[in-house]
Every structure is written in C-alpha cells, then in structure tokens.
Amino acid sequence: MRVELSEVTLDVEASGEGPAVLLVHGFPDSHHLWRHQVAALNAAGYRTIAPTLRGFGASDRPEAGPEAYHPAKHVGDLLELLARLDVDRFHLVGHDWGSGIAQGVAQTVPDRVASLSLLSVGHFAAIRDAGWAQKQQSWYMLLFQHAGVSEDWLARDDFANLRHMLDGHPDTEAVLEPLRAPGALTAALNIYRAGMPPEVLFGPAFELPPLPGPVMGVWSTGDPFLTEQSMSGTAKHVAGSWRYERIEDTGHWLTLDAPERVNALLLDFLAENPAR
C-alpha cells in the first residue's frame, strides 16, 4: 500500500495482527528485503510494517539535495508512518542503513521500543572504532560522497561496478531496476552523503549517545562491508541488555541468504522482550 506522509509518500508492506514489528531496509534495497521475515513473523502472531524508505524503490524521491535524505528525515518518516497506522509500542529491526535509522528511532522514542535488532550494522561508534580493517572495507563510503562521479562509475556499462559491489545479493536484478529511473541512483546515494560524511567515519572520535536496550546484534561471517568488531563492539554502546549472534558462511544480505536462521533469532529475541 502507499501511505501519504507530510513530505513524501512511502510504499509500505503491512500485514498480520499482534504486536508490531517495524522492519527497516538499507542500501540499495526496498521492503522486499524482508519478505521471508514478514511471513515468519505474521505466522508467529506479529503485525509487520515494512516501508520502503524515501529515495528507494517505489517510494517518493524528493528532488532536493542530500539534506532531504538525512537519517533524521527517515526517522521522522517512520515515526509519522507509525502514527498514521496507530502504532504506539513496537519492536524495531534494521539491516544495513536501516540499522542506523532504526537506532535513530530508538534513541528518539526509547520508551516506545520493546526491542532493537541490528543486522549487519552496529552502533556507528563501534564502526568508527573498529580499526584499519573496517576503514579498508568502508572505501566505498568515500566514493559515494562524490556526486556525479560515483553515479557515473556505478552505472557505467549497465551497472557493471555496482553489480560487482552487489555480488552475492540474491535480488541483484530486482534491486537494480528501480535505480535506472532518472535521479534514482542519486537519491539512493544521498543517504551516505547526508548521513556518513568522511569526518564521521575518518575524523576524530566524538561522543555518540548509547542505544536503549534490549539490543541484539547479528553479524554474518561472509560480509564484505562490515568487520565483526564493528558489530561486537556495539556492546560498549548499549545502555541495557546486549545479545550478540554470529551467522556462519553467510553474506551481507543475511535476511535472504539465511532466512531460517535470521527468523529463528528474531522470533526468540522478540519473545524474550514482549511489547507490553
């Protein structure tokens, strides 16, 4: 369904009945990333809300600059969406950039969040402090800052370079198709330009607020973008309970690569922390 908000209209997959679970995707995905989790959560008695973020898929793409895609804008969209759907208390699950946005939601309305599950991406301070190995794996974040240059490089030769970056994504063709629309690739990249400028990852350390618990972090051993330390180090930045899970022999898109394992972890963690 399409839900009209004050600034944008989002493409949203909402289904099931019971305690609400908000599922937040990352780059360059859409709510289709969660299809296996939606089915399992609905069957277990949960209501799922899986929006496609502004700038991605079939959701609106504001023509303004990167500031229109700042993570705070996404947080505002999600809170407004929950209000439109009459959701008060909820579980949060995020993958990739969706993990970062979910952290922003949890920090904004901690009393409304029953649990926070972070897939692949941990607390930004843990990523920043994860050492040289993580800096090497974050090279593309610097490339993405260069408007025009990165779009040309990624889209050249029928998205050959982006295809290489997405190697291992089970839905490569489906993910690439929306990016062919005019302005779509720029809109998708703007979340990096607004939310992860070089000084955040490579500049001097600065204080970032801790996450309200309970928090579960899930990292996969085949992730080419994130080191284990970038997730396990999140433990130091949680003001509450922390649970860490490691999935073997699975790539970055673990919701698609290992859906049974991810589903089992989510259902167990949500059951441990019911939304009262």
HELIX and SHEET records of a PDB file:
HELIX    1   1 HIS A   31  TRP A   34  5                                   4    
HELIX    2   2 ARG A   35  ALA A   43  1                                   9    
HELIX    3   3 PRO A   66  TYR A   69  5                                   4    
HELIX    4   4 PRO A   71  ARG A   84  1                                  14    
HELIX    5   5 TRP A   97  THR A  108  1                                  12    
HELIX    6   6 PRO A  110  ARG A  112  5                                   3    
HELIX    7   7 PHE A  124  ARG A  128  1                                   5    
HELIX    8   8 TRP A  132  GLN A  137  1                                   6    
HELIX    9   9 TRP A  139  LEU A  143  1                                   5    
HELIX   10  10 VAL A  149  MET A  165  1                                  17    
HELIX   11  11 THR A  172  LEU A  179  1                                   8    
HELIX   12  12 ALA A  184  GLY A  195  1                                  12    
HELIX   13  13 PRO A  198  PHE A  202  1                                   5    
HELIX   14  14 GLU A  228  SER A  232  1                                   5    
HELIX   15  15 GLY A  233  HIS A  237  5                                   5    
HELIX   16  16 LEU A  254  ASP A  257  1                                   4    
HELIX   17  17 PRO A  259  GLU A  272  1                                  14    
SHEET    1   A 8 ARG A   2  GLU A   4  0                                        
SHEET    2   A 8 THR A   9  SER A  15 -1                                        
SHEET    3   A 8 ARG A  47  PRO A  51 -1                                        
SHEET    4   A 8 ALA A  20  VAL A  24  1                                        
SHEET    5   A 8 PHE A  90  HIS A  95  1                                        
SHEET    6   A 8 VAL A 113  LEU A 119  1                                        
SHEET    7   A 8 VAL A 215  SER A 220  1                                        
SHEET    8   A 8 TRP A 242  ILE A 247  1                                        
SHEET    1   B 2 LEU A 211  PRO A 212  0                                        
SHEET    2   B 2 VAL A 238  ALA A 239  1                                        
END                                                                             
